[in-house]
Amino acid sequence: MHRPDRRINRHLTVLALLLSPFLGACNYDPALRPGTWLPSGVNDANLAAMVANPADLYGNPGSRYSRGSAAAPAVNRLLTDKVKALDPTSTTGN
């Protein structure tokens, strides 16, 4: 006597074997859909721009508008454990 679940499994296996040759025709690649971003040579262009000025490969030229001089004293206090206490009137809370 055959159990029903074995019979269903056998039918599904036969069905899968019969349909498997047709699955080879499914060569759908989601990256080829219209509207999907494709690589466009951005990395190569970026590298070419950096190599145009070799100094850019070794460091950032910086900015004219940098406020590093304003932050330097606070960073120095942080690193030397001399952080200023916050003004209690400037904090909010209950």
Backbone as a chain_set.jsonl record, in Angstrom:
{"seq": "MHRPDRRINRHLTVLALLLSPFLGACNYDPALRPGTWLPSGVNDANLAAMVANPADLYGNPGSRYSRGSAAAPAVNRLLTDKVKALDPTSTTGN", "coords": {"N": [[0.836, -1.167, 0.0], [0.596, 2.188, -0.881], [1.619, 5.26, 0.498], [-0.077, 8.417, 0.515], [1.517, 10.773, 0.545], [4.012, 9.955, -0.411], [3.342, 9.284, -2.967], [2.609, 11.75, -4.031], [5.045, 13.087, -3.832], [6.56, 11.554, -5.622], [5.222, 12.124, -8.02], [5.716, 14.88, -8.207], [8.484, 14.861, -8.474], [8.828, 13.546, -10.93], [7.493, 15.371, -12.562], [9.157, 17.638, -12.234], [11.505, 16.663, -13.404], [10.632, 16.348, -16.023], [10.081, 18.977, -16.764], [12.478, 20.32, -16.479], [14.273, 20.578, -18.799], [13.126, 22.726, -20.13], [13.583, 24.886, -18.531], [16.064, 25.849, -19.08], [15.781, 27.698, -21.066], [15.127, 29.998, -19.8], [16.694, 32.689, -19.437], [16.788, 35.048, -17.949], [18.056, 38.05, -16.884], [18.158, 40.167, -14.249], [19.68, 42.483, -14.172], [19.7, 43.438, -16.702], [17.35, 44.703, -17.217], [15.3, 47.347, -18.511], [16.096, 50.639, -17.487], [17.66, 49.944, -15.329], [20.563, 50.59, -13.421], [23.729, 50.613, -14.895], [27.224, 49.842, -14.923], [29.313, 52.54, -15.809], [31.906, 53.302, -16.352], [32.772, 55.029, -14.367], [34.576, 54.677, -12.232], [36.998, 54.394, -13.605], [37.191, 56.92, -14.795], [37.413, 58.514, -12.509], [39.832, 57.615, -11.414], [41.534, 58.337, -13.513], [41.322, 61.123, -13.36], [42.55, 61.573, -10.896], [45.132, 60.68, -11.388], [45.946, 62.51, -13.199], [46.856, 64.654, -11.736], [49.367, 63.846, -9.907], [49.927, 64.443, -7.216], [47.515, 64.356, -5.931], [47.139, 61.691, -5.435], [48.443, 61.151, -3.11], [47.478, 62.708, -1.058], [44.935, 64.912, 0.271], [44.152, 68.034, -1.16], [42.95, 69.888, 0.493], [40.866, 72.568, 1.773], [39.897, 75.935, 1.085], [38.103, 76.954, 2.779], [38.227, 75.677, 5.175], [37.711, 74.959, 8.616], [39.533, 74.07, 10.392], [41.408, 75.234, 12.102], [39.825, 76.362, 14.062], [38.781, 74.139, 15.315], [40.977, 72.815, 16.306], [42.005, 73.616, 18.956], [39.976, 72.547, 20.652], [40.13, 69.803, 20.101], [42.714, 69.312, 20.983], [42.384, 69.795, 23.756], [40.662, 67.662, 24.314], [42.299, 65.451, 23.792], [44.25, 65.772, 25.739], [42.929, 65.412, 28.079], [41.654, 67.641, 29.241], [39.075, 68.701, 29.075], [36.579, 71.183, 28.75], [33.95, 71.998, 31.015], [30.435, 71.775, 30.374], [28.239, 74.574, 30.061], [25.801, 74.935, 32.481], [23.425, 76.337, 32.034], [23.007, 76.213, 29.365], [22.022, 73.787, 28.673], [19.141, 71.737, 28.102], [16.237, 70.248, 29.521], [14.418, 68.17, 31.852]], "CA": [[0.0, 0.0, 0.0], [1.369, 3.433, -1.001], [1.131, 6.398, 1.256], [-0.369, 9.518, -0.407], [2.593, 11.76, 0.449], [5.04, 9.398, -1.295], [2.82, 9.344, -4.337], [2.703, 13.159, -4.45], [6.47, 13.366, -4.031], [6.989, 10.893, -6.854], [4.665, 12.895, -9.136], [6.437, 16.148, -8.3], [9.818, 14.579, -8.987], [8.687, 13.272, -12.371], [7.146, 16.644, -13.201], [10.361, 18.47, -12.246], [12.427, 16.115, -14.405], [10.091, 16.62, -17.35], [10.113, 20.413, -17.057], [13.821, 20.889, -16.35], [14.89, 21.048, -20.043], [12.546, 24.007, -20.541], [14.084, 25.956, -17.677], [17.281, 26.377, -19.69], [15.431, 28.833, -21.916], [14.902, 31.16, -18.935], [17.968, 33.352, -19.185], [16.426, 36.386, -17.519], [19.028, 38.698, -16.01], [17.528, 41.39, -13.777], [20.529, 43.646, -14.425], [19.498, 43.896, -18.077], [16.047, 45.353, -17.345], [15.376, 48.778, -18.846], [16.082, 51.516, -16.325], [18.585, 49.476, -14.307], [21.873, 51.225, -13.521], [24.824, 49.775, -15.377], [28.502, 50.531, -14.766], [29.559, 53.402, -16.969], [33.292, 53.76, -16.391], [32.963, 56.096, -13.398], [35.82, 54.431, -11.495], [38.127, 54.698, -14.49], [37.266, 58.379, -14.94], [37.894, 59.049, -11.243], [41.255, 57.307, -11.331], [42.227, 59.172, -14.508], [41.377, 62.486, -12.839], [43.548, 61.621, -9.828], [46.466, 60.488, -11.945], [46.29, 63.729, -13.918], [47.659, 65.401, -10.778], [49.85, 62.786, -9.025], [49.911, 64.844, -5.803], [46.214, 63.956, -5.385], [47.193, 60.292, -5.025], [49.091, 61.058, -1.805], [46.797, 63.468, -0.02], [43.879, 65.824, -0.131], [44.671, 69.392, -1.189], [42.331, 70.715, 1.512], [39.856, 73.526, 1.352], [40.142, 77.302, 1.535], [37.076, 77.284, 3.752], [38.349, 74.752, 6.296], [37.689, 75.567, 9.94], [40.365, 73.219, 11.225], [42.068, 76.025, 13.145], [38.867, 76.566, 15.137], [38.557, 72.872, 16.004], [42.22, 72.289, 16.856], [42.115, 73.73, 20.415], [39.055, 71.615, 21.306], [40.694, 68.453, 19.949], [43.875, 69.245, 21.875], [41.869, 69.619, 25.121], [40.12, 66.306, 24.41], [43.407, 64.495, 23.821], [45.041, 65.942, 26.964], [42.004, 65.241, 29.21], [41.353, 68.938, 29.854], [37.828, 69.121, 28.437], [35.83, 72.173, 29.519], [32.605, 71.586, 31.411], [29.359, 72.48, 29.687], [27.513, 75.576, 30.817], [24.526, 74.313, 32.867], [22.262, 77.07, 31.521], [22.831, 75.965, 27.933], [21.393, 72.491, 28.455], [17.708, 71.681, 28.343], [15.796, 68.981, 30.082], [13.567, 68.294, 33.034]], "C": [[0.887, 1.239, 0.0], [0.749, 4.517, -0.141], [0.918, 7.567, 0.306], [0.775, 10.514, -0.534], [3.744, 11.248, -0.422], [4.603, 9.499, -2.748], [2.916, 10.778, -4.874], [4.158, 13.523, -4.708], [6.985, 12.758, -5.326], [6.478, 11.672, -8.058], [5.395, 14.22, -9.319], [7.841, 15.954, -8.848], [9.783, 14.326, -10.483], [8.38, 14.561, -13.113], [8.362, 17.561, -13.301], [11.355, 17.976, -13.289], [11.938, 16.391, -15.824], [10.2, 18.091, -17.73], [11.514, 21.016, -17.039], [14.472, 21.282, -17.683], [14.353, 22.404, -20.493], [13.047, 25.173, -19.696], [15.381, 26.554, -18.226], [17.005, 27.567, -20.587], [15.199, 30.093, -21.101], [16.25, 31.789, -18.612], [17.725, 34.815, -18.817], [17.466, 36.917, -16.546], [18.437, 40.016, -15.54], [18.371, 42.633, -14.02], [20.332, 44.204, -15.83], [18.13, 44.538, -18.289], [16.229, 46.801, -17.761], [15.281, 49.615, -17.574], [17.007, 51.085, -15.213], [19.944, 50.13, -14.517], [22.9, 50.204, -13.97], [26.136, 50.528, -15.177], [28.829, 51.325, -16.027], [30.973, 53.954, -16.993], [33.595, 54.865, -15.39], [34.269, 55.903, -12.628], [37.041, 54.76, -12.337], [38.3, 56.2, -14.656], [37.815, 59.022, -13.672], [39.389, 58.808, -11.093], [42.055, 58.154, -12.311], [42.345, 60.611, -14.026], [42.42, 62.602, -11.735], [44.959, 61.495, -10.381], [46.905, 61.716, -12.74], [47.123, 64.645, -13.022], [48.157, 64.398, -9.742], [49.865, 63.167, -7.543], [48.591, 64.446, -5.15], [46.203, 62.5, -4.926], [47.73, 60.15, -3.601], [48.373, 61.827, -0.712], [45.762, 64.404, -0.609], [44.431, 67.243, -0.136], [44.052, 70.305, -0.135], [41.34, 71.693, 0.925], [40.22, 74.905, 1.873], [39.214, 77.649, 2.688], [37.135, 76.389, 4.987], [38.376, 75.503, 7.612], [38.512, 74.711, 10.902], [41.033, 73.979, 12.351], [41.125, 76.293, 14.312], [38.662, 75.292, 15.946], [39.803, 72.371, 16.716], [42.333, 72.461, 18.374], [41.195, 72.752, 21.159], [39.581, 70.185, 21.224], [41.89, 68.29, 20.875], [43.423, 69.06, 23.32], [41.326, 68.203, 25.326], [41.243, 65.29, 24.568], [44.236, 64.591, 25.103], [44.185, 65.847, 28.218], [41.742, 66.551, 29.957], [40.097, 69.528, 29.216], [37.104, 70.097, 29.349], [34.448, 71.625, 29.845], [31.575, 72.396, 30.619], [28.7, 73.475, 30.617], [26.142, 75.004, 31.185], [23.31, 75.067, 32.342], [22.034, 76.798, 30.05], [22.188, 74.625, 27.643], [19.909, 72.57, 28.758], [17.344, 70.334, 28.904], [14.96, 69.22, 31.314], [14.268, 67.779, 34.248]], "O": [[1.826, 1.332, 0.791], [-0.471, 4.665, -0.066], [1.683, 7.702, -0.649], [0.991, 11.055, -1.618], [4.388, 12.043, -1.107], [5.41, 9.767, -3.638], [3.264, 10.988, -6.036], [4.468, 14.193, -5.693], [7.762, 13.386, -6.045], [7.218, 11.866, -9.023], [5.664, 14.636, -10.446], [8.335, 16.791, -9.604], [10.622, 14.841, -11.222], [8.943, 14.815, -14.178], [8.578, 18.193, -14.336], [11.979, 18.779, -13.982], [12.742, 16.639, -16.723], [10.392, 18.413, -18.903], [11.71, 22.123, -17.54], [15.194, 22.28, -17.696], [15.059, 23.152, -21.169], [12.943, 26.327, -20.111], [15.746, 27.67, -17.855], [17.905, 28.366, -20.845], [15.083, 31.173, -21.68], [16.873, 31.443, -17.608], [18.397, 35.71, -19.331], [17.725, 36.309, -15.508], [18.229, 40.911, -16.358], [17.829, 43.738, -14.069], [20.753, 45.325, -16.115], [17.781, 44.884, -19.417], [17.227, 47.422, -17.395], [14.475, 49.325, -16.691], [17.134, 51.806, -14.223], [20.427, 50.221, -15.646], [22.931, 49.074, -13.483], [26.147, 51.756, -15.256], [28.649, 50.851, -17.149], [31.21, 54.993, -17.609], [34.587, 55.576, -15.551], [34.995, 56.871, -12.397], [38.008, 55.338, -11.84], [39.425, 56.701, -14.658], [38.597, 59.97, -13.747], [40.127, 59.706, -10.687], [43.137, 58.637, -11.975], [43.367, 61.255, -14.26], [43.106, 63.62, -11.642], [45.88, 62.143, -9.884], [48.1, 61.937, -12.932], [48.01, 65.341, -13.515], [47.441, 64.117, -8.78], [49.819, 62.28, -6.691], [48.547, 64.222, -3.94], [45.357, 62.111, -4.121], [47.493, 59.13, -2.953], [48.649, 61.605, 0.467], [45.722, 64.651, -1.814], [45.122, 67.624, 0.809], [44.573, 71.393, 0.111], [41.02, 71.649, -0.263], [40.779, 75.041, 2.961], [39.51, 78.541, 3.484], [36.182, 76.351, 5.766], [38.992, 76.564, 7.715], [38.209, 74.644, 12.094], [41.212, 73.438, 13.442], [41.582, 76.436, 15.446], [38.395, 75.362, 17.146], [39.694, 71.572, 17.646], [42.734, 71.508, 19.042], [41.589, 72.19, 22.181], [39.481, 69.437, 22.196], [42.059, 67.235, 21.487], [44.008, 68.256, 24.046], [41.511, 67.614, 26.391], [41.147, 64.373, 25.384], [44.856, 63.61, 25.513], [44.655, 66.165, 29.31], [41.623, 66.552, 31.182], [40.063, 70.707, 28.864], [37.016, 69.885, 30.558], [33.853, 70.888, 29.058], [31.816, 73.544, 30.247], [28.613, 73.246, 31.823], [25.385, 74.623, 30.292], [22.242, 74.468, 32.217], [20.966, 77.121, 29.528], [21.841, 74.341, 26.497], [19.476, 73.38, 29.578], [18.101, 69.374, 28.759], [14.816, 70.357, 31.765], [13.705, 67.803, 35.342]]}, "num_chains": 1, "name": "protein.A"}
